[in-house]
Amino acid sequence: MRQLDDARVIQALKALADPNRFRMVQVIAEAGEISCGEVNEQFDLAQPTISHHVRLLVDAGLLTARTEGKHHMLSVDRALLTRLAGVLPARLAPERRLRGRAVARRA
C-alpha cells in the first residue's frame, strides 16, 4: 500500500474536485463493481471523456480496474477513501507545524 503523503492526498482531492468524477465515484461505490460500459450509460458524456475521467480516478488510486474477458470492471478503493478521510483532519489542523515552509498570509 502506497504511503499517503501530501502529494497523494492532493492528487486524490483534485480528482474528486471535478463534479463528473465525484459523481462517477458515487455511482461506482453504490454499484460495488461496474463495467466501463455501464458507467458510460450513467452519464451524458462522450466515451473518450468517460475514459479520461476514469483514468484520472484510477491514477489517483480512487478506483481499481480489472479486466474480465472483454470488460473492464471498476470498483472504488474504499480503504484509500477511509485513509484519506482519516488524514485530512490531522493534516489541516491549526496546530500542525509546517516544517521549514513559509506560510502565505492574505491581507
KAVENJO-V80774 format. One line per field, one symbol per residue. phi: phi as a letter, one per 20 degrees, with the letter a starting at -180 (. if undefined). burial: # if it has 9 or more other C-alpha atoms within 8 Angstrom, else .. Layout:
phi->???
burial->???
//
This chain:
phi->.ffeegffffffffffffgffgfffffffffnbbegfffgfececfgffggfffffffffnfddcbdcmeedddbeefffffffffeggffdffefeefmdfdfdee
burial->...#...##.##..##....##.##.###...####..##.........#..##.###.######......######..##.##.......................
//
